[in-house]
C-alpha cells in the first residue's frame, strides 16, 4: 500500500508548514492526485485518518481531507490533438498515433492547507 507512504509525506509537509505558520491546528488539506499515480482515493483517506490519530500528527487530528482526482490527458505529437483517456488506452483518437505525451494525470501535490492561527 504505497498510499501510506504518500500520505506520510503529505502529513509531514502539512505539519511542518502549519508549525512554521504558528498554527494551533490544521482544518483542511486539499490534494490533487493524478490517476496515473495509481493511488487509490479510499486508501489515501484511510491513511490520512490513521495517521491523524498519531501524536506526531496531532495538528491534523480534526482536519478534513479533500482530494481532487485528475484524469489522464495527453497530447498527440503527430497531429496535436489533446484528449482524456484511461490508464491503458493512450492512442490518439484522431489519428491513431502512438506518439503521445502525457500532460495531466501524474499530479501528486498539496493544493492548499487551511489552518487555525490564534489571534495575538
ABEGO torsion letter per residue (X at the ends): XAAAAAAAAAAAAAAAAAAAAGBABBABBBBBBBAAAGBBAAAAAAAAAAAAABAAAAAAAABBBBBBBBBBBBBBAAAGBBBBBBAABABBAAAGBABBBBABGABBBBABBBBBBBBX
